[in-house]
């Protein structure tokens, strides 16, 4: 593949991934009205509830679905969540309210400790007409979470009304996205199921059931979990398989020849493997450093660590790609570093540099999602990450040449990198 085709491929992939990723974010927009037939009534002769949350006091800002309702007094429900389940919740510094949600967690004796959370305000709508009132928007009464602020966690928002003995809960799972500088929701149903399971078989729980209300937007499957508390609540083999084969002499010789070729190719591309490992290591290192600092220095707000680590990520990755891919004779400010890099082997050609950069960062993304236990990555987020990996690959490919074509690839890669970062920061992903 020549440089022109590589340039064209990079341009097409960048444009397609970013445009589709940015466009998909608007597909979930819904302008539901708040007529009573769109509301649910958690208990007979009680208030009606809009089974969603919203960024604003309007259905236009709809986000996630209410997915669990606990019947009982406000004090009973909060006590059941914080004291009676196996999940022990804690509190996060109110200074962290500006981000999506915030959390802190520890694990002891196989149980998860949960904290009170202060995150971005989300509203829901209640119609208190059966109690002689009217319709109004309310924000959450409290928030709880379990997990790591700069990692992955479960998070709930609880909504109550003075006239009713029930608490509406929105439960979801999310992780900290280093490119969006906010939390990304990855699941709602599994979080609901896990919270629901905490009430099963408990002596202070009268009944756990599910009711279908057609709440099928906002990440929900149409069902609401209902938990009825008693009036007075009391004080997880891996199998390994082996395969043995018998090879002829000719087969062994062919295997040896191919092994020698593979070793030779590996040695000839040592710098490429270092490039891939360095890019992946830097990304995963930022994630690990954030988690380490958050745990080791709990009195410092996590956003302080973000302010330090984010520039390391967004500036460090392109610099590493340039330093490790650029030939020694290229004019650069990183000449001393390139003398060290020169010891790693011969310079990379543009196409291998592109491939190793894409594989390195792409593998890091996969490992990051796996480590955070993100089972399903939203398609718009996946396309955005593909765009970023291709942009970094173009940066490496452009740095591998010191002529006009190389500068063109480098400029396109830097532009794609900047556009991808901007889309993430300004909420287009």
C-alpha positions as CSV (number, residue, x, y, z in Angstrom):
1,X,0.0,0.0,0.0
2,X,1.6,3.3,-1.1
3,X,1.5,6.5,0.9
4,X,-1.3,8.1,-1.1
5,X,-3.6,5.1,-0.4
6,X,-2.6,5.2,3.3
7,X,-3.4,8.9,3.4
8,X,-6.8,8.3,1.7
9,X,-7.6,5.4,3.9
10,X,-6.8,7.4,7.1
11,X,-8.9,10.3,5.9
12,X,-11.9,8.1,5.1
13,X,-11.7,6.2,8.4
14,X,-11.3,9.3,10.5
15,X,-14.1,11.1,8.8
16,X,-16.5,8.1,8.9
17,X,-15.8,7.1,12.5
18,X,-16.0,10.6,13.9
19,X,-19.1,11.6,11.9
20,X,-21.0,8.4,12.7
21,X,-19.8,8.6,16.4
22,X,-21.0,12.1,16.7
23,X,-24.2,11.6,14.9
24,X,-25.3,8.5,16.9
25,X,-25.4,10.5,20.1
26,X,-28.6,12.2,18.9
27,X,-30.5,9.1,18.0
28,X,-31.8,8.7,21.6
29,X,-33.3,12.1,21.8
30,X,-37.0,11.9,22.6
31,X,-39.5,14.6,23.3
32,X,-41.9,12.7,25.5
33,X,-44.8,14.6,26.9
34,X,-45.7,14.4,30.5
35,X,-49.4,13.4,30.1
36,X,-50.6,11.1,32.8
37,X,-50.8,8.1,30.4
38,X,-47.0,8.3,30.0
39,X,-46.5,8.2,33.8
40,X,-46.5,5.2,36.1
41,X,-48.3,4.9,39.5
42,X,-46.1,2.9,41.9
43,X,-49.0,2.4,44.4
44,X,-52.7,2.8,44.2
45,X,-54.1,6.2,45.0
46,X,-50.5,7.5,45.1
47,X,-48.5,10.0,43.1
48,X,-47.7,9.3,39.4
49,X,-44.0,9.1,38.3
50,X,-42.3,9.8,35.0
51,X,-40.1,6.7,34.8
52,X,-37.0,8.5,33.4
53,X,-34.4,11.0,34.6
54,X,-33.5,14.2,32.7
55,X,-30.6,16.7,32.6
56,X,-33.1,19.5,32.8
57,X,-36.6,20.2,34.1
58,X,-38.0,18.9,30.8
59,X,-38.5,15.6,29.0
60,X,-36.3,16.9,26.3
61,X,-33.2,16.2,28.4
62,X,-34.2,12.5,29.1
63,X,-31.3,10.3,30.0
64,X,-31.7,7.0,31.8
65,X,-34.8,5.0,32.9
66,X,-36.0,4.6,36.5
67,X,-35.5,0.8,37.0
68,X,-36.3,0.0,40.6
69,X,-38.9,1.2,43.1
70,X,-38.7,0.3,46.8
71,X,-41.9,0.6,48.9
72,X,-41.4,1.8,52.4
73,X,-40.7,5.0,54.3
74,X,-37.8,7.1,53.1
75,X,-35.9,6.2,56.3
76,X,-36.6,2.5,55.9
77,X,-35.4,2.5,52.3
78,X,-32.2,4.4,52.9
79,X,-31.4,2.2,55.9
80,X,-32.1,-0.9,53.8
81,X,-29.7,0.3,51.2
82,X,-26.9,1.5,53.5
83,X,-27.2,-0.8,56.5
84,X,-29.0,-4.0,55.7
85,X,-27.7,-5.1,52.3
86,X,-24.4,-6.7,51.7
87,X,-23.5,-3.5,49.9
88,X,-22.0,-0.9,52.2
89,X,-22.3,2.6,50.7
90,X,-20.1,5.7,51.5
91,X,-20.0,9.4,50.8
92,X,-18.0,11.4,48.2
93,X,-16.7,14.9,48.6
94,X,-19.4,17.5,47.5
95,X,-16.6,19.3,45.6
96,X,-16.9,16.6,43.0
97,X,-20.5,17.5,41.9
98,X,-19.4,19.1,38.6
99,X,-18.7,15.7,37.0
100,X,-21.1,13.1,35.9
101,X,-21.0,11.1,39.1
102,X,-18.3,10.4,41.8
103,X,-17.3,7.5,43.9
104,X,-15.0,5.8,46.3
105,X,-14.8,2.1,47.1
106,X,-13.1,-0.6,49.1
107,X,-13.6,-4.4,49.3
108,X,-13.5,-6.3,52.5
109,X,-14.3,-9.9,53.2
110,X,-15.8,-10.4,49.7
111,X,-18.4,-7.6,50.1
112,X,-18.5,-4.2,48.3
113,X,-18.5,-1.0,50.4
114,X,-20.8,1.6,48.9
115,X,-20.5,5.4,49.4
116,X,-22.9,8.4,49.2
117,X,-22.3,10.2,46.0
118,X,-22.7,13.7,44.8
119,X,-22.9,13.9,41.0
120,X,-24.5,15.9,38.3
121,X,-28.1,16.7,39.1
122,X,-30.8,14.7,37.3
123,X,-34.5,15.4,37.5
124,X,-37.7,13.4,37.3
125,X,-41.3,14.4,37.2
126,X,-44.0,13.5,39.7
127,X,-47.7,14.2,39.5
128,X,-49.1,14.5,43.1
129,X,-52.7,15.0,42.0
130,X,-54.0,12.1,44.0
131,X,-52.8,13.8,47.1
132,X,-54.2,17.2,46.1
133,X,-51.1,18.5,44.6
134,X,-49.9,19.1,41.0
135,X,-47.1,18.1,38.7
136,X,-43.5,19.2,39.4
137,X,-39.9,18.3,38.7
138,X,-37.8,17.0,41.5
139,X,-34.1,16.3,41.8
140,X,-32.6,13.3,43.6
141,X,-32.9,13.0,47.4
142,X,-29.6,11.2,47.6
143,X,-27.0,9.3,45.5
144,X,-25.1,6.2,46.3
145,X,-22.3,4.4,44.4
146,X,-19.8,1.5,44.6
147,X,-16.6,1.4,42.6
148,X,-13.7,3.7,41.8
149,X,-14.0,7.3,40.6
150,X,-11.2,6.9,38.0
151,X,-12.2,3.3,37.2
152,X,-15.6,1.6,37.0
153,X,-18.5,1.6,39.5
154,X,-22.2,1.2,40.1
155,X,-24.2,4.3,40.8
156,X,-27.8,5.0,41.9
157,X,-30.0,8.1,42.2
158,X,-32.9,7.9,44.6
159,X,-36.0,10.1,44.3
160,X,-38.7,10.5,47.0
161,X,-41.8,12.6,47.6
162,X,-43.2,13.7,51.0
163,X,-46.6,12.4,50.3
164,X,-45.6,8.8,49.2
165,X,-44.0,5.9,50.9
166,X,-41.8,4.7,48.0
167,X,-38.4,5.6,46.6
168,X,-37.7,5.5,42.9
169,X,-34.2,4.4,42.0
170,X,-32.2,4.8,38.8
171,X,-29.3,2.3,38.9
172,X,-26.5,2.1,36.3
173,X,-22.9,1.1,35.8
174,X,-20.3,3.6,34.4
175,X,-16.6,4.1,34.0
176,X,-14.3,7.1,33.9
177,X,-13.4,8.0,30.3
178,X,-10.1,9.8,30.0
179,X,-10.9,11.3,26.6
180,X,-14.4,12.6,27.5
181,X,-13.2,13.7,31.0
182,X,-16.5,12.4,32.5
183,X,-18.1,9.1,33.2
184,X,-19.7,7.0,30.5
185,X,-22.7,4.8,31.3
186,X,-22.3,1.2,30.0
187,X,-25.1,-0.7,31.6
188,X,-28.4,-0.2,33.5
189,X,-30.0,-3.6,33.6
190,X,-27.2,-5.5,35.3
191,X,-26.9,-2.8,38.0
192,X,-30.7,-3.1,38.6
193,X,-30.4,-6.9,38.7
194,X,-27.5,-6.7,41.2
195,X,-29.4,-4.3,43.5
196,X,-32.6,-6.3,43.2
197,X,-30.7,-9.4,44.2
198,X,-29.6,-7.8,47.4
199,X,-33.2,-7.7,48.6
200,X,-34.1,-11.3,47.7
201,X,-34.5,-13.6,50.8
202,X,-34.0,-10.8,53.3
203,X,-36.2,-11.0,56.5
204,X,-37.2,-7.3,56.3
205,X,-38.4,-7.7,52.6
206,X,-42.0,-8.8,52.1
207,X,-41.9,-9.2,48.3
208,X,-39.6,-8.7,45.3
209,X,-41.4,-8.6,41.9
210,X,-41.2,-7.1,38.4
211,X,-43.9,-5.1,36.7
212,X,-44.0,-4.4,33.0
213,X,-44.7,-0.7,32.3
214,X,-43.2,-0.4,28.8
215,X,-40.3,1.6,30.1
216,X,-38.1,0.5,27.2
217,X,-36.0,3.6,26.6
218,X,-33.1,5.0,28.5
219,X,-31.3,1.6,28.6
220,X,-34.2,-0.3,30.2
221,X,-36.0,-3.5,29.1
222,X,-39.5,-2.3,29.9
223,X,-39.7,-3.8,33.4
224,X,-39.6,-2.1,36.8
225,X,-38.4,-4.0,39.8
226,X,-40.6,-3.6,42.8
227,X,-39.4,-4.2,46.4
228,X,-41.9,-4.2,49.2
229,X,-40.3,-3.7,52.6
230,X,-41.8,-5.0,55.9
231,X,-43.3,-2.2,58.0
232,X,-40.4,-2.6,60.6
233,X,-37.2,-3.8,59.1
234,X,-34.9,-5.8,61.5
235,X,-31.8,-4.5,63.0
236,X,-18.6,-17.4,42.5
237,X,-13.8,-23.3,37.6
238,X,-11.8,-22.7,35.0
239,X,-11.3,-25.7,32.8
240,X,-8.1,-26.1,30.8
241,X,-7.9,-28.3,27.7
242,X,-4.7,-29.7,26.1
243,X,-4.1,-30.7,22.5
244,X,-1.2,-33.0,21.6
245,X,-0.2,-33.5,18.0
246,X,2.3,-35.9,16.3
247,X,4.3,-34.2,13.5
248,X,6.4,-35.7,10.7
249,X,10.1,-34.7,10.1
250,X,9.0,-32.6,7.1
251,X,6.4,-30.8,9.3
252,X,9.0,-30.1,12.0
253,X,11.4,-28.7,9.4
254,X,8.7,-26.5,8.0
255,X,7.8,-25.3,11.5
256,X,11.5,-24.5,12.2
257,X,11.8,-22.5,9.0
258,X,8.7,-20.5,9.8
259,X,9.8,-20.0,13.4
260,X,13.2,-18.6,12.2
261,X,11.4,-16.3,9.8
262,X,9.1,-15.1,12.6
263,X,12.1,-14.5,14.9
264,X,13.9,-12.6,12.1
265,X,10.8,-10.5,11.4
266,X,10.4,-9.8,15.1
267,X,14.0,-8.7,15.5
268,X,13.7,-6.5,12.4
269,X,10.7,-4.8,13.9
270,X,11.9,-4.4,17.4
271,X,11.2,-0.7,17.3
272,X,7.6,-1.3,16.2
273,X,6.9,-3.6,19.2
274,X,8.5,-1.0,21.4
275,X,6.2,1.7,19.8
276,X,3.1,-0.5,20.4
277,X,4.1,-1.3,24.0
278,X,4.9,2.3,24.8
279,X,1.6,3.7,23.5
280,X,-0.4,1.0,25.2
281,X,1.6,1.3,28.4
282,X,1.2,5.1,28.5
283,X,-2.6,4.8,28.2
284,X,-2.9,2.0,30.8
285,X,-0.4,3.8,33.0
286,X,-2.5,6.9,33.2
287,X,-5.5,4.8,34.2
288,X,-3.4,2.9,36.8
289,X,-1.8,6.1,38.1
290,X,-5.3,7.7,38.6
291,X,-6.5,4.7,40.5
292,X,-3.3,4.6,42.6
293,X,-3.4,8.3,43.5
294,X,-7.1,8.1,44.3
295,X,-6.5,5.3,46.7
296,X,-3.3,6.5,48.2
297,X,-4.2,10.1,48.7
298,X,-8.0,10.0,49.4
299,X,-8.1,13.6,50.8
300,X,-7.3,15.1,47.5
301,X,-10.2,15.5,45.0
302,X,-9.9,13.1,42.1
303,X,-10.3,16.0,39.7
304,X,-6.9,17.2,40.8
305,X,-5.3,14.0,39.5
306,X,-7.3,14.4,36.3
307,X,-5.8,17.9,35.8
308,X,-2.3,16.4,35.9
309,X,-2.8,13.1,34.0
310,X,-5.0,14.3,31.2
311,X,-2.3,16.4,29.5
312,X,0.1,13.5,30.0
313,X,-2.3,11.3,28.0
314,X,-3.4,13.6,25.2
315,X,0.1,15.1,24.6
316,X,2.2,12.2,25.6
317,X,0.7,9.7,23.1
318,X,1.5,11.8,20.0
319,X,4.9,12.6,21.3
320,X,5.7,8.9,21.9
321,X,4.5,8.0,18.4
322,X,6.7,10.7,16.8
323,X,9.8,9.9,18.8
324,X,9.7,6.2,18.3
325,X,8.7,6.3,14.6
326,X,10.8,9.2,13.4
327,X,14.1,8.3,11.6
328,X,17.4,9.6,13.2
329,X,18.1,12.0,10.3
330,X,14.8,13.9,10.7
331,X,15.0,17.4,12.2
332,X,13.3,17.2,15.6
333,X,13.4,18.6,19.1
334,X,13.8,15.0,20.5
335,X,17.2,14.3,19.0
336,X,18.7,13.0,22.2
337,X,15.8,10.7,22.7
338,X,16.1,9.5,19.1
339,X,19.7,8.5,19.7
340,X,18.4,6.2,22.4
341,X,15.6,5.0,20.2
342,X,18.2,4.3,17.4
343,X,19.6,1.5,19.6
344,X,16.3,-0.3,19.3
345,X,16.8,-1.2,15.7
346,X,16.3,0.2,12.2
347,X,13.7,2.9,11.6
348,X,10.1,1.9,10.7
349,X,8.6,2.3,7.4
350,X,5.3,4.3,7.3
351,X,3.0,1.3,6.9
352,X,4.5,-0.7,9.8
353,X,4.6,2.4,12.0
354,X,0.9,2.9,11.3
355,X,0.1,-0.7,12.1
356,X,2.1,-1.0,15.3
357,X,0.6,2.3,16.6
358,X,-3.0,1.2,15.8
359,X,-2.4,-2.2,17.4
360,X,-0.7,-0.7,20.5
361,X,-3.4,1.8,21.3
362,X,-6.2,-0.4,20.2
363,X,-5.0,-3.3,22.4
364,X,-4.8,-0.8,25.3
365,X,-8.4,0.3,24.8
366,X,-9.6,-3.4,24.8
367,X,-7.6,-4.2,27.9
368,X,-8.9,-1.0,29.6
369,X,-12.5,-2.0,28.9
370,X,-11.9,-5.5,30.0
371,X,-10.3,-4.4,33.3
372,X,-13.2,-2.1,33.9
373,X,-15.6,-5.0,33.2
374,X,-17.3,-3.0,30.5
375,X,-19.2,-5.8,28.7
376,X,-20.9,-3.7,26.0
377,X,-19.2,-0.7,24.5
378,X,-21.7,1.8,22.9
379,X,-21.2,1.9,19.1
380,X,-20.6,5.6,19.0
381,X,-17.9,5.2,21.6
382,X,-16.3,2.3,19.8
383,X,-16.2,4.3,16.5
384,X,-14.7,7.3,18.4
385,X,-11.9,5.1,19.7
386,X,-11.3,3.6,16.2
387,X,-10.9,7.2,15.0
388,X,-8.4,8.0,17.7
389,X,-6.3,4.9,17.0
390,X,-6.2,5.7,13.2
391,X,-5.3,9.3,14.0
392,X,-2.4,8.1,16.1
393,X,-1.4,5.6,13.4
394,X,-1.3,8.4,10.9
395,X,0.9,10.5,13.2
396,X,3.3,7.5,13.5
397,X,3.2,6.9,9.7
398,X,3.9,10.6,9.0
399,X,6.7,10.7,11.5
400,X,8.4,7.7,9.8
401,X,9.1,9.9,6.8
402,X,10.9,13.2,6.7
403,X,9.6,14.4,3.3
404,X,6.5,16.3,2.2
405,X,4.3,13.2,2.1
406,X,5.3,12.4,5.7
407,X,4.4,15.9,6.8
408,X,1.1,15.5,5.1
409,X,0.3,12.3,7.0
410,X,1.5,13.8,10.2
411,X,-0.7,16.9,9.8
412,X,-3.7,14.8,9.0
413,X,-3.0,12.6,12.0
414,X,-2.7,15.6,14.3
415,X,-5.8,17.1,12.9
416,X,-7.7,13.9,13.5
417,X,-6.3,13.6,17.0
418,X,-7.4,17.1,17.8
419,X,-10.9,16.6,16.4
420,X,-11.3,13.4,18.3
421,X,-10.3,15.0,21.6
422,X,-12.6,18.0,20.9
423,X,-15.6,15.7,20.1
424,X,-15.1,13.9,23.4
425,X,-14.6,17.0,25.5
426,X,-17.6,18.9,24.1
427,X,-20.0,15.9,24.4
428,X,-20.4,14.8,20.8
429,X,-19.5,11.3,21.8
